[in-house]
Amino acid sequence: MSERQGLRADSTHFTLDGAPFRILGGSIHYFRVPRAYWRDRLLKLKACGLNTLTTYVPWNLHEPERGVYLFQEELDLEAYIRLAGELGLWVILRPGPYICAEWDLGGLPSWLLQDKKMKLRTTYSGFTSAVNSYFDKLIPRVTPLQYKNGGPIIAVQVENEYGSYAKDEQYMSFIKEALLSRGISELLLTSDNHDGMNCGGVDGVLQTVNLQKLTFGDVQHLAELQPQKPLMVMEYWSGWFDVWGEPHHVFSAPGKESSSSCFK
């Protein structure tokens, strides 16, 4: 029996098993939804006409104390992914280790800061050692659920919006290798805003864009960075989160402008 041909980005459109494939995705984070409602929420996502589920993986919940790992009950990631597959949804997994997600410290566990020399999201040995230990527990749980093994995972994201942080030129290569060396073999993606795309990419990984309103400039920029590759919007959001005690955020019609530079 020949190996299944997973999601490919070898031309201007995606293919799955060699046939043209369009990703219509939406995000539901299992750690924000009581397990009793997972099926209901995923069925609602599917009823919207979507074919792909994206979800982050929060390190700080799965390893709340160094060396203490939780993957049961509300944090049973494997059960969530299997359920998505049973309901006919594909999955794009976004394991971080940094996820942003409007989540405490972007999902990084606070115990990392016990190291007074800690440099988050860099190749500082204290951070990479912690990531390696976490990925040793996390990644083997999801590799059997990849498309090539009959599962629903068709793509995996490398970190998250690193171009907006960009503190270490070697970091993204480290995360990519951390995934590959543990058996991740589906299509790899990065995800950044317009300016972050200049700094957040890594060789051999498809770039995608995050945006607040669909503008020609953002998509054109992505097309120029990656000629003859599919154009994918990983995040498309029309609002912004509020912080307790601060004013309600309202976007103006033109949206917001930002600028950044790499590796300062």
Summary of the structure (lengths in Angstrom):
residues: 264
radius of gyration: 18.1
end to end distance: 50.5
largest distance: 59.3
contacts: 795
relative contact order: 0.12
helix: 35%
strand: 17%
